[in-house]
């Protein structure tokens, strides 16, 4: 019995030491990596928003995938800023946006984005750029706030037939307990310690040390794993009314570019390849003014593999909106309120 008591006491001391180590690490990171944008109040909560440049409209707004802090798109943002106002933001729990209690639905995420843009005074209309999971949020944003949306670029984004496929749902369910364990390990400082003991990855020559450091700091915090788990939970718990093809709404005749990967999903994600391509083609039906672009040399993270291609497609949509023309250069665009809700 004495040895058992001593073992429990040792574990308790280790846990307390881990909690203290994590708290000190987070405090140190907060000083080393202050938010590059601003924390905007959206009714008692704050969210981090980072906008660049002051070009005439439309404003490009980037909605990232599950588990993606805002600065993953920082290099692309700076390039887009050469021709358009462009904003990144963090959903709750990622990088500089504080966590919120309880599960959050897909619709709640879309409304968070709208509230953030309104509270920050970011002028519309918006060209929404979505990666992966972000495609679901962008669709709901456009369905609820049609007048605010001028066009979209879907970068290997998931549609409802992809996200609610049974195989993907089973995958998300299997990942959930793993993320729970990762969150617990992060709370005890284990993930941070592992990261600090691991050799630094060799950065690319043009990489930004602040971006690299802040991303690493963000992904060792327990809030990161909790936010990622809640992203996946929002898919698994989505209402039946959102699961039918077309239920998330469309874009009418707004310019839409769908960019999809040309290299297959690797390893544990390979199962998605069998239905991903068809989902990307179905997404074209969201707008009568559309184009499909295949990133032949890219996997799912196209913005990292072929950033020039992604930036150019965003430029195409921005210029089509400004010039009031279709992507193909033919007819004039219809008024903003023609965006379809179904």
MARLUMSE-160193 format. One record per residue (C-alpha): residue in one letter; y, x, z. Coordinates in nm, 4 decimals, always signed. Layout:
<rs>
['A' [Y X Z]]
...
</rs>
This chain:
<rs>
['X' [+0.0000 +0.0000 +0.0000]]
['X' [+0.2394 +0.2822 +0.0837]]
['X' [+0.1966 +0.4397 -0.2598]]
['X' [+0.2655 +0.1034 -0.4256]]
['X' [+0.5816 +0.0580 -0.2211]]
['X' [+0.6967 +0.4091 -0.3086]]
['X' [+0.6289 +0.3458 -0.6767]]
['X' [+0.8294 +0.0232 -0.6711]]
['X' [+1.1130 +0.1954 -0.4865]]
['X' [+1.1149 +0.4761 -0.7439]]
['X' [+1.1240 +0.2250 -1.0305]]
['X' [+1.4101 +0.0373 -0.8635]]
['X' [+1.6080 +0.3601 -0.8238]]
['X' [+1.5432 +0.4503 -1.1861]]
['X' [+1.6591 +0.1062 -1.2979]]
['X' [+1.9789 +0.1337 -1.0916]]
['X' [+2.0420 +0.4812 -1.2291]]
['X' [+1.9894 +0.3487 -1.5813]]
['X' [+2.2325 +0.0619 -1.5290]]
['X' [+2.4957 +0.3021 -1.3975]]
['X' [+2.4334 +0.5454 -1.6833]]
['X' [+2.4773 +0.2666 -1.9391]]
['X' [+2.7941 +0.1340 -1.7734]]
['X' [+2.9497 +0.4810 -1.7676]]
['X' [+2.8489 +0.5369 -2.1295]]
['X' [+3.0094 +0.2131 -2.2439]]
['X' [+3.3289 +0.2966 -2.0528]]
['X' [+3.3366 +0.6399 -2.2172]]
['X' [+3.2816 +0.4882 -2.5619]]
['X' [+3.5660 +0.2417 -2.5087]]
['X' [+3.8049 +0.5348 -2.4621]]
['X' [+3.6622 +0.7430 -2.7463]]
['X' [+3.6481 +0.4584 -2.9967]]
['X' [+3.9336 +0.2104 -2.9435]]
['X' [+3.9350 -0.0867 -3.1781]]
['X' [+4.0982 +0.0001 -3.5121]]
['X' [+4.2009 -0.3624 -3.5648]]
['X' [+4.3248 -0.6275 -3.3262]]
['X' [+4.1538 -0.8562 -3.0808]]
['X' [+4.2582 -1.2098 -3.1708]]
['X' [+4.2384 -1.4988 -2.9250]]
['X' [+4.0575 -1.8006 -3.0704]]
['X' [+4.0857 -2.0367 -2.7764]]
['X' [+3.9832 -1.8409 -2.4687]]
['X' [+3.7663 -1.5927 -2.6594]]
['X' [+3.8624 -1.2830 -2.8530]]
['X' [+3.7304 -1.1486 -3.1812]]
['X' [+3.7989 -0.8195 -3.3547]]
['X' [+3.9729 -0.8371 -3.6925]]
['X' [+4.0640 -0.5427 -3.9154]]
['X' [+4.2746 -0.6109 -4.2255]]
['X' [+4.4085 -0.3623 -4.4786]]
['X' [+4.7070 -0.3671 -4.7151]]
['X' [+4.9441 -0.6452 -4.8070]]
['X' [+4.8775 -0.7336 -5.1708]]
['X' [+4.9430 -1.0838 -5.3035]]
['X' [+4.6566 -1.3276 -5.2617]]
['X' [+4.3759 -1.3987 -5.2642]]
['X' [+4.2575 -1.2288 -4.9450]]
['X' [+3.9099 -1.0763 -4.9485]]
['X' [+3.7106 -1.1596 -4.6346]]
['X' [+3.3807 -0.9794 -4.5746]]
['X' [+3.0958 -1.1523 -4.3902]]
['X' [+2.8208 -0.9070 -4.3040]]
['X' [+2.4498 -0.9434 -4.2523]]
['X' [+2.2475 -0.9753 -3.9333]]
['X' [+2.2788 -0.6666 -3.7160]]
['X' [+2.5771 -0.5298 -3.9095]]
['X' [+2.8896 -0.4159 -3.7232]]
['X' [+3.2129 -0.4417 -3.9185]]
['X' [+3.2604 -0.0718 -3.9884]]
['X' [+2.9457 -0.0553 -4.2000]]
['X' [+3.1766 -0.1830 -4.4746]]
['X' [+3.4760 +0.0316 -4.3796]]
['X' [+3.4518 +0.2702 -4.6774]]
['X' [+3.4300 -0.0237 -4.9180]]
['X' [+3.7195 -0.1975 -4.7424]]
['X' [+3.9502 +0.0987 -4.7980]]
['X' [+3.8665 +0.0968 -5.1688]]
['X' [+3.9184 -0.2775 -5.2026]]
['X' [+4.2564 -0.2359 -5.0300]]
['X' [+4.3791 -0.0604 -5.3454]]
['X' [+4.3979 -0.3983 -5.5215]]
['X' [+4.3697 -0.6740 -5.2585]]
['X' [+4.4314 -0.7610 -4.8970]]
['X' [+4.0891 -0.7288 -4.7324]]
['X' [+3.9607 -0.8138 -4.3857]]
['X' [+3.6568 -0.7158 -4.1819]]
['X' [+3.5628 -0.8731 -3.8509]]
['X' [+3.2924 -0.8564 -3.5851]]
['X' [+3.0901 -1.1571 -3.4839]]
['X' [+3.0485 -1.1915 -3.1034]]
['X' [+2.8502 -0.9057 -2.9525]]
['X' [+2.9092 -0.6601 -3.2375]]
['X' [+3.1346 -0.3556 -3.1985]]
['X' [+3.4669 -0.4760 -3.0534]]
['X' [+3.4091 -0.8530 -3.0332]]
['X' [+3.2965 -0.9515 -2.6817]]
['X' [+2.9671 -1.1353 -2.6438]]
['X' [+2.9525 -1.5076 -2.5749]]
['X' [+2.7047 -1.6912 -2.3562]]
['X' [+2.4367 -1.9097 -2.5071]]
['X' [+2.2905 -1.9474 -2.8530]]
['X' [+2.5259 -1.9893 -3.1491]]
['X' [+2.4478 -2.1996 -3.4554]]
['X' [+2.5202 -2.1081 -3.8153]]
['X' [+2.7950 -2.3691 -3.8253]]
['X' [+2.9514 -2.2263 -3.5074]]
['X' [+2.9694 -1.8873 -3.6749]]
['X' [+3.1440 -2.0346 -3.9791]]
['X' [+3.3941 -2.2110 -3.7539]]
['X' [+3.4545 -1.8882 -3.5595]]
['X' [+3.5556 -1.7184 -3.8831]]
['X' [+3.7919 -1.9992 -3.9794]]
['X' [+3.9478 -2.0049 -3.6310]]
['X' [+3.9916 -1.6274 -3.6416]]
['X' [+4.1701 -1.6279 -3.9781]]
['X' [+4.3925 -1.9170 -3.8697]]
['X' [+4.4819 -1.7636 -3.5326]]
['X' [+4.5553 -1.4259 -3.6915]]
['X' [+4.7720 -1.5812 -3.9627]]
['X' [+4.5675 -1.4279 -4.2448]]
['X' [+4.6917 -1.6027 -4.5594]]
['X' [+4.4510 -1.7764 -4.7942]]
['X' [+4.3006 -1.8581 -5.0246]]
['X' [+4.0016 -1.6354 -4.9572]]
['X' [+3.7505 -1.4591 -5.1756]]
['X' [+3.4472 -1.4569 -4.9494]]
['X' [+3.2140 -1.1580 -4.9767]]
['X' [+2.8768 -1.2062 -4.8099]]
['X' [+2.5877 -0.9696 -4.7506]]
['X' [+2.2369 -1.0910 -4.6652]]
['X' [+2.2475 -1.3331 -4.3681]]
['X' [+2.6229 -1.3632 -4.4202]]
['X' [+2.5574 -1.5784 -4.7261]]
['X' [+2.4573 -1.8698 -4.5030]]
['X' [+2.7802 -1.8467 -4.3037]]
['X' [+2.9991 -1.8188 -4.6140]]
['X' [+2.8364 -2.1259 -4.7661]]
['X' [+2.9038 -2.3341 -4.4549]]
['X' [+3.2609 -2.2017 -4.4397]]
['X' [+3.3182 -2.3152 -4.7997]]
['X' [+3.1584 -2.6528 -4.7338]]
['X' [+3.3832 -2.7243 -4.4344]]
['X' [+3.7046 -2.5577 -4.5581]]
['X' [+3.6961 -2.6045 -4.9317]]
['X' [+4.0704 -2.5709 -4.9865]]
['X' [+4.0692 -2.2254 -4.8285]]
['X' [+3.8152 -2.0726 -5.0684]]
['X' [+3.9078 -1.9253 -5.4083]]
['X' [+3.5817 -1.7536 -5.5046]]
['X' [+3.2849 -1.5575 -5.3745]]
['X' [+3.0760 -1.2455 -5.4196]]
['X' [+2.7219 -1.2698 -5.2852]]
['X' [+2.5803 -0.9215 -5.2254]]
['X' [+2.2034 -0.9622 -5.1937]]
['X' [+2.2819 -1.2703 -4.9868]]
['X' [+2.0235 -1.5140 -4.8551]]
['X' [+2.0268 -1.8744 -4.9658]]
['X' [+1.8564 -2.1594 -4.7800]]
['X' [+1.5333 -2.1309 -4.9777]]
['X' [+1.5066 -1.7667 -4.8689]]
['X' [+1.6177 -1.7973 -4.5060]]
['X' [+1.4057 -2.1044 -4.4346]]
['X' [+1.0942 -1.9842 -4.6158]]
['X' [+0.7964 -2.0007 -4.3770]]
['X' [+0.7138 -1.6329 -4.4241]]
['X' [+1.0666 -1.5313 -4.3265]]
['X' [+1.0644 -1.7711 -4.0320]]
['X' [+0.7402 -1.6156 -3.9057]]
['X' [+0.8894 -1.2695 -3.9468]]
['X' [+1.1992 -1.3660 -3.7461]]
['X' [+0.9794 -1.5136 -3.4715]]
['X' [+0.7762 -1.1919 -3.4462]]
['X' [+1.0889 -0.9783 -3.4262]]
['X' [+1.2427 -1.1837 -3.1421]]
['X' [+1.0373 -1.0374 -2.8521]]
['X' [+1.0876 -0.6856 -2.9883]]
['X' [+1.4642 -0.7374 -2.9789]]
['X' [+1.4340 -0.8729 -2.6259]]
['X' [+1.2619 -0.5534 -2.5149]]
['X' [+1.5220 -0.3450 -2.6997]]
['X' [+1.8024 -0.5296 -2.5219]]
['X' [+1.6385 -0.4646 -2.1835]]
['X' [+1.5898 -0.0969 -2.2676]]
['X' [+1.9543 -0.0732 -2.3726]]
['X' [+2.0705 -0.2304 -2.0445]]
['X' [+1.8803 +0.0390 -1.8575]]
['X' [+2.0375 +0.3126 -2.0692]]
['X' [+1.7115 +0.4076 -2.2400]]
['X' [+1.8399 +0.3488 -2.5955]]
['X' [+2.1588 +0.5445 -2.5222]]
['X' [+1.9623 +0.8334 -2.3723]]
['X' [+1.7270 +0.8416 -2.6704]]
['X' [+2.0241 +0.8445 -2.9081]]
['X' [+2.1986 +1.1249 -2.7208]]
['X' [+1.8827 +1.3369 -2.7067]]
['X' [+1.8085 +1.2829 -3.0751]]
['X' [+1.9500 +1.5400 -3.3181]]
['X' [+2.2569 +1.4211 -3.5067]]
['X' [+2.1881 +1.3028 -3.8558]]
['X' [+2.3641 +1.5093 -4.1157]]
['X' [+2.6663 +1.3076 -4.2225]]
['X' [+2.7696 +1.2687 -4.5825]]
['X' [+3.0639 +1.4930 -4.6800]]
['X' [+3.3040 +1.2023 -4.7144]]
['X' [+3.1914 +1.0202 -4.4000]]
['X' [+3.4480 +0.9316 -4.1368]]
['X' [+3.3646 +1.0772 -3.7909]]
['X' [+3.5279 +0.7818 -3.6159]]
['X' [+3.3223 +0.5356 -3.8188]]
['X' [+3.0009 +0.7306 -3.7640]]
['X' [+3.0622 +0.7701 -3.3914]]
['X' [+3.1695 +0.4134 -3.3278]]
['X' [+2.8725 +0.2733 -3.5192]]
['X' [+2.6343 +0.4871 -3.3184]]
['X' [+2.8034 +0.3814 -2.9953]]
['X' [+2.7897 +0.0144 -3.0942]]
['X' [+2.4202 +0.0161 -3.1758]]
['X' [+2.3022 +0.1539 -2.8409]]
['X' [+2.4632 -0.1252 -2.6392]]
['X' [+2.2568 -0.4210 -2.5159]]
['X' [+2.5099 -0.6609 -2.6694]]
['X' [+2.4104 -0.5352 -3.0146]]
['X' [+2.0458 -0.6356 -2.9723]]
['X' [+2.1422 -0.9667 -2.8141]]
['X' [+2.3757 -1.0435 -3.1058]]
['X' [+2.1102 -0.9514 -3.3623]]
['X' [+1.8531 -1.1674 -3.1838]]
['X' [+2.0963 -1.4594 -3.1854]]
['X' [+2.1633 -1.4137 -3.5576]]
['X' [+1.7916 -1.4525 -3.6265]]
['X' [+1.7636 -1.7372 -3.3746]]
['X' [+2.0338 -1.9286 -3.5608]]
['X' [+1.8078 -1.9322 -3.8674]]
['X' [+1.4958 -2.0365 -3.6776]]
['X' [+1.6777 -2.3185 -3.4965]]
['X' [+1.8891 -2.4468 -3.7873]]
['X' [+1.8837 -2.8230 -3.8254]]
['X' [+1.6619 -2.9827 -4.0886]]
['X' [+1.9746 -3.1103 -4.2635]]
['X' [+2.0594 -2.7508 -4.3640]]
['X' [+1.7172 -2.6562 -4.4964]]
['X' [+1.6953 -2.8524 -4.8208]]
['X' [+1.8007 -2.6772 -5.1437]]
['X' [+2.1759 -2.7193 -5.1892]]
['X' [+2.2308 -2.8425 -4.8350]]
['X' [+2.4710 -2.5613 -4.7502]]
['X' [+2.7082 -2.6686 -5.0255]]
['X' [+2.8408 -2.5138 -5.3447]]
['X' [+3.1547 -2.3660 -5.4970]]
['X' [+3.2311 -2.6107 -5.7781]]
['X' [+3.3814 -2.4032 -6.0568]]
['X' [+3.5144 -2.1207 -5.8434]]
['X' [+3.4298 -1.7720 -5.9753]]
['X' [+3.1037 -1.6474 -5.8255]]
['X' [+2.9277 -1.3150 -5.8742]]
['X' [+2.5762 -1.2736 -5.7392]]
['X' [+2.4826 -0.9072 -5.6936]]
['X' [+2.1130 -0.8475 -5.6283]]
['X' [+1.9061 -0.5364 -5.5611]]
['X' [+1.6979 -0.3657 -5.8275]]
['X' [+1.4678 -0.1666 -5.5964]]
['X' [+1.2040 -0.3560 -5.3940]]
['X' [+1.2256 -0.4137 -5.0207]]
['X' [+1.0462 -0.1345 -4.8317]]
['X' [+0.7754 -0.1422 -4.5652]]
['X' [+0.7728 -0.4428 -4.3315]]
['X' [+1.0291 -0.6253 -4.5471]]
['X' [+0.8207 -0.6069 -4.8651]]
['X' [+0.6959 -0.9653 -4.8212]]
['X' [+1.0461 -1.0940 -4.9051]]
['X' [+1.0351 -0.9543 -5.2570]]
['X' [+0.8126 -1.2356 -5.3844]]
['X' [+1.0738 -1.5060 -5.3227]]
['X' [+1.4036 -1.3115 -5.3097]]
['X' [+1.4623 -1.2878 -5.6843]]
['X' [+1.4218 -1.6596 -5.7443]]
['X' [+1.6591 -1.7311 -5.4562]]
['X' [+1.9211 -1.5048 -5.6127]]
['X' [+1.8935 -1.6913 -5.9436]]
['X' [+1.9195 -2.0281 -5.7688]]
['X' [+2.2412 -1.9095 -5.6072]]
['X' [+2.4042 -1.9012 -5.9494]]
['X' [+2.3955 -2.2809 -5.9504]]
['X' [+2.6517 -2.2824 -5.6690]]
['X' [+2.9258 -2.2505 -5.9305]]
['X' [+2.9655 -2.3366 -6.2979]]
['X' [+3.1565 -2.0071 -6.3362]]
['X' [+2.9043 -1.7441 -6.2367]]
['X' [+2.7576 -1.4075 -6.3200]]
['X' [+2.4419 -1.2261 -6.2039]]
['X' [+2.4584 -0.8481 -6.1619]]
['X' [+2.1497 -0.6387 -6.0828]]
['X' [+2.2104 -0.3191 -5.8861]]
['X' [+1.9296 -0.1265 -6.0522]]
['X' [+1.9471 +0.1761 -5.8208]]
['X' [+1.9845 -0.0101 -5.4927]]
['X' [+1.7786 -0.1526 -5.2155]]
['X' [+1.9145 -0.4263 -4.9866]]
['X' [+2.2142 -0.2175 -4.8697]]
['X' [+2.3834 -0.2205 -5.2092]]
['X' [+2.7273 -0.1397 -5.0692]]
['X' [+2.5895 +0.1977 -4.9551]]
['X' [+2.3696 +0.2711 -5.2560]]
['X' [+2.6121 +0.1586 -5.5293]]
['X' [+2.9543 +0.1022 -5.3724]]
['X' [+3.1345 +0.1298 -5.7068]]
['X' [+2.9400 -0.1664 -5.8396]]
['X' [+3.0173 -0.3851 -5.5355]]
['X' [+3.3881 -0.3006 -5.5360]]
['X' [+3.4131 -0.3692 -5.9100]]
['X' [+3.2547 -0.7148 -5.8766]]
['X' [+3.5000 -0.8023 -5.5991]]
['X' [+3.7837 -0.6837 -5.8230]]
['X' [+3.6554 -0.9082 -6.1042]]
['X' [+3.6624 -1.2181 -5.8855]]
['X' [+4.0030 -1.1340 -5.7351]]
['X' [+4.1546 -1.0860 -6.0815]]
['X' [+3.9947 -1.4054 -6.2137]]
['X' [+4.1517 -1.5988 -5.9262]]
['X' [+4.4933 -1.4383 -5.9794]]
['X' [+4.4897 -1.4979 -6.3533]]
['X' [+4.3586 -1.8522 -6.3248]]
['X' [+4.0724 -1.7844 -6.5639]]
['X' [+3.6976 -1.7938 -6.5688]]
['X' [+3.4938 -1.4778 -6.5196]]
['X' [+3.4207 -1.4841 -6.8900]]
['X' [+3.7893 -1.5212 -6.9671]]
['X' [+3.7761 -1.8752 -7.1113]]
['X' [+3.9001 -2.1834 -6.9311]]
['X' [+4.1527 -2.2244 -6.6567]]
['X' [+4.0270 -2.2740 -6.3027]]
['X' [+4.0347 -2.6142 -6.1379]]
['X' [+4.2364 -2.6918 -5.8220]]
['X' [+4.1004 -2.5600 -5.4913]]
['X' [+3.9921 -2.8994 -5.3627]]
['X' [+3.7284 -2.9302 -5.6345]]
['X' [+3.4814 -2.7163 -5.4386]]
['X' [+3.1559 -2.9043 -5.4037]]
['X' [+3.0130 -2.9908 -5.0652]]
['X' [+2.6680 -3.0589 -5.1971]]
</rs>
